[in-house]
Amino acid sequence: MRMIKYVLAMAAGLAFSPAAIAGSPGWTGNGVIQEVKPREFGIDVFVSGIGNPMGCSMPGWIRLSLNAANYQVIASQILINATNKKSINFWANQCDGDGVMLVIAADTGV
């Protein structure tokens, strides 16, 4: 009986852990860039109309880290699309410590 209670308590704990509640990596859907904020370690961008596949606490904000393998390509896409007010889609792969989505890919649909 004790073992059953233990297993049920562990299962309940895992079901409601932050990892279980958080979303999964995925595309944000198309949105239009409203604001670009250069940072010491990357770029923060506010994009209207995008989804929040990771369930991060700062929806609409994405961060491109300088450590991203394709930083220069994505940064160029961000700046071009911000200037031209064209839609862009990002691949979010995790939430940063402050709740902003970290992205590793972008698609402009071109």
Contact map, one row per residue, 1 for C-alpha under 8 A:
11111000000000000000000000000000000000000000000000000000000000000000000000000000000000000000000000000000000000
11111100000000000000000000000000000000000000000000000000000000000000000000000000000000000000000000000000000000
11111110000000000000000000000000000000000000000000000000000000000000000000000000000000000000000000000000000000
11111111000000000000000000000000000000000000000000000000000000000000000000000000000000000000000000000000000000
11111111100000000000000000000000000000000000000000000000000000000000000000000000000000000000000000000000000000
01111111110000000000000000000000000000000000000000000000000000000000000000000000000000000000000000000000000000
00111111111000000000000000000000000000000000000000000000000000000000000000000000000000000000000000000000000000
00011111111100000000000000000000000000000000000000000000000000000000000000000000000000000000000000000000000000
00001111111110000000000000000000000000000000000000000000000000000000000000000000000000000000000000000000000000
00000111111111000000000000000000000000000000000000000000000000000000000000000000000000000000000000000000000000
00000011111111100000000000000000000000000000000000000000000000000000000000000000000000000000000000000000000000
00000001111111110000000000000000000000000000000000000000000000000000000000000000000000000000000000000000000000
00000000111111111000000000000000000000000000000000000000000000000000000000000000000000000000000000000000000000
00000000011111111001000000000000000000000000000000000000000000000000000000000000000000000000000000000000000000
00000000001111111001100000000000000000000000000000000000000000000000000000000000000000000000000000000000000000
00000000000111111101100000000000000000000000000000000000000000000000000000000000000000000000000000000000000000
00000000000011111111100000000000000000000000000000000000000000000000000000000000000000000000000000000000000000
00000000000000011111110000000000000000000000000000000000000000000000000000000000000000000000000000000000000000
00000000000000001111110000000000000000000000000000000000000000000000000000000000000000000000000000000000000000
00000000000001111111111000000000000000000000000000000000000000000000000000000000000000000000000000000000000000
00000000000000111111111000000000000000000000000000000000000000000000000000000000000000000000000000000000000000
00000000000000000111111100000000000000000000000000000111000000000000000000000000000000000000000000000000000000
00000000000000000001111110000000000000000000000000001110000000000000000000000000000000000000000000000000000000
00000000000000000000011111000000000000000000000000001100000000000000000000000000000000000000100000000000000000
00000000000000000000001111100000000000000000000000001100000000000000000000000000000000000011110000000000000000
00000000000000000000000111110000000000000000000000001100000000000000000000000000000000000011100000000000000000
00000000000000000000000011111000000000000000000000101000000000000000000000000000000000001111000000000000000000
00000000000000000000000001111100000000000000000001111000000000000000000000000000000000001111000000000000000000
00000000000000000000000000111110000000000000000011100000000000000000000000000000000000011100000000000000000000
00000000000000000000000000011111000000000000000011000000000000000000000000000000000000111100000000000000000000
00000000000000000000000000001111100000000000001111000000000000000000000000000000000000111000000000000000000000
00000000000000000000000000000111110000000000001110000000000000000000000000000000110011110000000000000000000000
00000000000000000000000000000011111100000000111100000000000000000000000000000100110011110000000000000000000000
00000000000000000000000000000001111100000000111100000000000000000000000000000000010000000000000000000000000000
00000000000000000000000000000000111110000000111000000000000000000000000000000000010000000000000000000000000000
00000000000000000000000000000000111111000011110000000000000000000000000000000000010000000000000000000000000000
00000000000000000000000000000000001111100011100000000000000000000000000000000000000000000000000000000000000000
00000000000000000000000000000000000111110111000000000000000000000000000000000000000000000000000000000000000000
00000000000000000000000000000000000011111111000000000000000000000000000000000000000000000000000000000000000000
00000000000000000000000000000000000001111100000000000000000000000000000000000000000000000000000000000000000000
00000000000000000000000000000000000000111110000000000000000000001100000000000000000000000000000000000000000000
00000000000000000000000000000000000001111111000000000000000000111100000000000000000000000000000000000000000000
00000000000000000000000000000000000111101111100000000000000000111100000000100000000000000000000000000000000000
00000000000000000000000000000000000111100111110000000000000011110000000000000000000000000000000000000000000000
00000000000000000000000000000000111110000011111000000000000011100000000000000000000000000000000000000000000000
00000000000000000000000000000000111100000001111100000000000111000000000000000000000000000000000000000000000000
00000000000000000000000000000011111000000000111111000000000111000000000000000000000000000000000000000000000000
00000000000000000000000000000011110000000000011111000000000100000000000000000000000000000000000000000000000000
00000000000000000000000000001111000000000000001111100000000100000000000000000000000000000000000000000000000000
00000000000000000000000000011110000000000000001111110000000100000000000000000000000000001000000000000000000000
00000000000000000000000000111000000000000000000011111000001100000000000000000000000000000000000000000000000000
00000000000000000000000000010000000000000000000001111111001100000000000000000000000000000000000000001000000000
00000000000000000000001111110000000000000000000000111111000000000000000000000000000000000001000000000000000000
00000000000000000000011111000000000000000000000000011111000000000000000000000000000000000001111000001000000000
00000000000000000000011000000000000000000000000000011111101000000000000000000000000000000000001000000000000000
00000000000000000000010000000000000000000000000000011111111000000000000000000000000000000000001000111000000000
00000000000000000000000000000000000000000000000000000011111000000000000000000000000000000000000001110000000000
00000000000000000000000000000000000000000000000000000001111110000000000000000000000000000000000001111000000000
00000000000000000000000000000000000000000000000000110011111110000000000000000000000000000000000000011000000000
00000000000000000000000000000000000000000000011111110000011111000000000000000000000000000000000000000000000000
00000000000000000000000000000000000000000001111000000000011111100000000000000000000000000000000000011000000000
00000000000000000000000000000000000000000001111000000000000111110000000000000000000000000001000000011110000000
00000000000000000000000000000000000000000111100000000000000011111000000000000000000000000000000000011110000000
00000000000000000000000000000000000000000111000000000000000001111101001001100000000000000000000000000111000000
00000000000000000000000000000000000000001110000000000000000000111111001000000000000000000000000000000110000000
00000000000000000000000000000000000000001110000000000000000000011111001000000000000000000000000000000000000000
00000000000000000000000000000000000000000000000000000000000000001111101000000000000000000000000000000000000000
00000000000000000000000000000000000000000000000000000000000000011111111000000000000000000000000000000001000000
00000000000000000000000000000000000000000000000000000000000000000011111000000000000000000000000000000001000000
00000000000000000000000000000000000000000000000000000000000000000001111111000000000000000000000000000001100000
00000000000000000000000000000000000000000000000000000000000000011111111111100000000000000000000000000001000000
00000000000000000000000000000000000000000000000000000000000000000000011111110000000000000000000000000000000000
00000000000000000000000000000000000000000000000000000000000000000000011111111000000000000000000000000000000000
00000000000000000000000000000000000000000000000000000000000000010000011111111100000000000000000000000000110000
00000000000000000000000000000000000000000010000000000000000000010000001111111110000000000000000000000000000000
00000000000000000000000000000000000000000000000000000000000000000000000111111111000000000000000000000000000000
00000000000000000000000000000000000000000000000000000000000000000000000011111111100000000000000000000000010100
00000000000000000000000000000000100000000000000000000000000000000000000001111111110000010000000000000000000000
00000000000000000000000000000000000000000000000000000000000000000000000000111111111000000000000000000000000000
00000000000000000000000000000000000000000000000000000000000000000000000000011111111100000000000000000000000000
00000000000000000000000000000001100000000000000000000000000000000000000000001111111111110000000000000000000000
00000000000000000000000000000001111100000000000000000000000000000000000000000111111111000000000000000000000000
00000000000000000000000000000000000000000000000000000000000000000000000000000011111110000000000000000000000000
00000000000000000000000000000000000000000000000000000000000000000000000000000001111111000000000000000000000000
00000000000000000000000000000001100000000000000000000000000000000000000000000000111111100000000000000000000000
00000000000000000000000000000001100000000000000000000000000000000000000000000000110111110000000000000000000100
00000000000000000000000000000111100000000000000000000000000000000000000000000000100011111000000000000000000100
00000000000000000000000000001111100000000000000000000000000000000000000000000100100001111100000000000000011110
00000000000000000000000000111110000000000000000001000000000000000000000000000000000000111110000000000000011100
00000000000000000000000000111100000000000000000000000000000000000000000000000000000000011111000000000011111000
00000000000000000000000011110000000000000000000000000000000000000000000000000000000000001111100000000011110000
00000000000000000000000011110000000000000000000000001100000001000000000000000000000000000111110000001111100000
00000000000000000000000111000000000000000000000000000100000000000000000000000000000000000011111000001111000000
00000000000000000000000010000000000000000000000000000100000000000000000000000000000000000001111100001110000000
00000000000000000000000000000000000000000000000000000111000000000000000000000000000000000000111111111100000000
00000000000000000000000000000000000000000000000000000000000000000000000000000000000000000000011111111100000000
00000000000000000000000000000000000000000000000000000000000000000000000000000000000000000000001111110000000000
00000000000000000000000000000000000000000000000000000000110000000000000000000000000000000000001111110000000000
00000000000000000000000000000000000000000000000000000001110000000000000000000000000000000000001111111000000000
00000000000000000000000000000000000000000000000000000001111011100000000000000000000000000000001111111100000000
00000000000000000000000000000000000000000000000000010101011011100000000000000000000000000001111100111110000000
00000000000000000000000000000000000000000000000000000000000001111000000000000000000000000001111100011111000000
00000000000000000000000000000000000000000000000000000000000001111000000000000000000000000111110000001111110000
00000000000000000000000000000000000000000000000000000000000000010001111000000000000000000111100000000111110000
00000000000000000000000000000000000000000000000000000000000000000000010001000000000000000111000000000011111000
00000000000000000000000000000000000000000000000000000000000000000000000001001000000000011110000000000011111100
00000000000000000000000000000000000000000000000000000000000000000000000000000000000000011100000000000000111111
00000000000000000000000000000000000000000000000000000000000000000000000000001000000001111000000000000000011111
00000000000000000000000000000000000000000000000000000000000000000000000000000000000000010000000000000000001111
00000000000000000000000000000000000000000000000000000000000000000000000000000000000000000000000000000000001111
